[in-house]
Amino acid sequence: MPQLSPSELEARLRLHSLPELGPRRFRRLLDAFGSASAALSAPAAAWRSLGLPAVCAEPRRSSEIREQAASTLRWLEQPFHSLLMFDDPAYPALLAELVDAPPVLFVAGAPALLERPQLAVVGSRRASRPGLDSAYAFSRILAGGGFVITSGLALGIDGAAHQAALDVNGSTVAVLGTGLRHVYPRRHEGLAVRIIDQGGALVSELPLDSPPQASNFPRRNRIISGLSLGVLVVEASPSSGSLITARLAAEQGREVFAIPGSIHHPGARGCHQLLREGATLVEDVEDILQALRGWQRISPQETNCAGESDHPLLEQLRAAPQTSEGLALACGLELGETLAALTELELEGLVACESGRWVHRLP
C-alpha cells in the first residue's frame, strides 16, 4: 500500500464502504478534498456540490461504517491478506489504465501475480463436456508456458481454467463478484483454498462481507479483462456474461479470442457473434501466442523447474506447442533424432503429445 497514516487508511476504507460510491466518485472526493480524512470531515453541502447523492454522505460517520473499516483492518493483519490502493506503486499497471479502475483491491494470496502476464479464460457456467475439455487443455498449456490464468471462479469454464493451471503447478487469479469472505459459488470454496495454497490469488474490489448480487458480476468482469493481455472465450450463449467480459476487453484495447463450435450448439453462438465482431478465431494455442507476440512473457529461467533439462526441444516447447516436424526444423535436427529425444523427455514427464502437437509439461 502507499505510505498512508493509520487514520488515512481507516478513512479510505470508510469511504469505500459507503453505498453508491463507485470508483469515479471515490477519486472525485480525494481530488476535491486532498485526502479521505478531509472528505469525511467536509460538510454535506460540499459533497452535494460535487454531485454526490445524500445516500453517500449520510452514513459516513455511522457506527456501522466505522465497524466495517475496523473489521477490514483486522482482516489485513492476517497472513496472505493485502490491500492495493489505486495510487500504490504495486497496483497492477494494466488495470490502472481503466477510467473506472477499482480504487481498492482486496487480495487473498499473492498480490505480485497481478503484475505478471495474464490471459483470461471465460465461458459458460453450463458448459458442455467438449467445452470444459477445451478450457482445460488451453489453460493447461498457457499456464505451463508461464501465463497467469485469470477467471471468475464460476462453475463451468472458469472452474476448468483455474483447475488446469493448478494441475500443472501454474499460477491462477480468481476475480470474485463478492467480498473475499463470501466465496461464491459455495461449491468452489475448496478450489479457492487450493488457489491460495498453491501461490495464486483471490481478488475483489467489493467490501469483504459483500454477498452475491447479480449487479456485481458484470462489474467484476471489467477487472478480469483489465488485468489481462487478452480474453479467451471458450463457450458462451449470446446472453452470457462472458460476452460482456470480451466486449469490455475490446474497449480496453485487449485482445479477444474465441473458439468456434458447431452451428447446432447453442453454446457456440456467443463465440460466433464475437468472431463476427472481429475476435481472433482460435483453433490452437499458437493462434493466441501469435496475437500476443511482442509481449514480454515469462523467461525460460522462470519456467525452468529445479532439475529440469535445458534440452533445446524444451526451449521451443516453452514458447508454444509444436509438431515433431516443426521441432526438428526449429532445432536443426533430423526427424528420427527429434522423435528419439521427445520419447526420452516424455518418459521424464517433461513433454506430452496432445492432438498431434508436443507440449511442455511442468514436472
Residue, then its C-alpha position, 0 to 999 in steps of 0.5 A: m500500500p502507499q505510505l498512508s497514516p493509520s487514520e488515512l487508511e481507516a478513512r479510505l476504507r470508510l469511504h469505500s464502504l459507503p453505498e453508491l460510491g463507485p470508483r469515479r466518485f471515490r477519486r472525485l472526493l480525494d481530488a476535491f478534498g486532498s485526502a479521505s480524512a478531509a472528505l469525511s470531515a467536509p460538510a454535506a453541502a460540499w459533497r452535494s456540490l460535487g454531485l454526490p447523492a445524500v445516500c453517500a454522505e449520510p452514513r459516513r460517520s455511522s457506527e456501522i461504517r466505522e465497524q466495517a473499516a475496523s473489521t477490514l483492518r483486522w482482516l489485513e493483519q492476517p497472513f496472505h491478506s493485502l490491500l492495493m490502493f489505486d495510487d500504490p506503486a504495486y497496483p497492477a499497471l494494466l488495470a490502472e489504465l481503466v477510467d473506472a479502475p477499482p480504487v481498492l483491491f482486496v487480495a487473498g494470496a499473492p498480490a505480485l501475480l497481478e503484475r505478471p502476464q495474464l490471459a483470461v479464460v471465460g465461458s459458460r457456467r453450463a458448459s458442455r463436456p467438449g467445452l470444459d475439455s477445451a478450457y482445460a487443455f488451453s489453460r493447461i498449456l498457457a499456464g505451463g508456458g508461464f501465463v497467469i490464468t485469470s477467471g471468475l471462479a464460476l462453475g463451468i469454464d472458469g472452474a476448468a481454467h483455474q483447475a488446469a493451471l493448478d494441475v500443472n503447478g501454474s499460477t491462477v487469479a480468481v476475480l470474485g463478484t463478492g467480498l473475499r469472505h463470501v466465496y461464491p459459488r459455495r461449491h468452489e470454496g475448496l478450489a479457492v483454498r487450493i488457489i491460495d495454497q498453491g501461490g495464486a490469488l483471490v481478488s475483489e474490489l467489493p467490501l469483504d462481507s459483500p454477498p452475491q448480487a447479480s449487479n456485481f458480476p458484470r462489474r467484476n468482469r471489467i477487472i478480469s479483462g483489465l488485468s489481462l493481455g487478452v480474453l479467451v472465450v471458450e463457450a458462451s450463449p449470446s446472453s452470457g456474461s462472458l460476452i460482456t467480459a470480451r466486449l469490455a476487453a475490446e474497449q480496453g484495447r485487449e485482445v479477444f479470442a474465441i473458439p468456434g463450435s458447431i452451428h447446432h450448439p447453442g453454446a457456440r453462438g456467443c463465440h460466433q457473434l464475437l468472431r463476427e465482431g472481429a475476435t481472433l478465431v482460435e483453433d490452437v494455442e499458437d493462434i493466441l501466442q501469435a496475437l500476443r507476440g511482442w509481449q514480454r512473457i515469462s523467461p525460460q529461467e522462470t519456467n525452468c523447474a529445479g532439475e529440469s533439462d535445458h534440452p533445446l526441444l524444451e526451449q521451443l516447447r516453452a514458447a508454444p506447442q509444436t509438431s515433431e516436424g516443426l521441432a526438428l526444423a526449429c532445432g536443426l535436427e533430423l526427424g528420427e533424432t527429434l522423435a528419439a529425444l521427445t520419447e526420452l523427455e516424455l518418459e521424464g514427464l517433461v513433454a506430452c503429445e496432445s492432438g498431434r502437437w508436443v507440449h511442455r509439461l511442468p514436472 
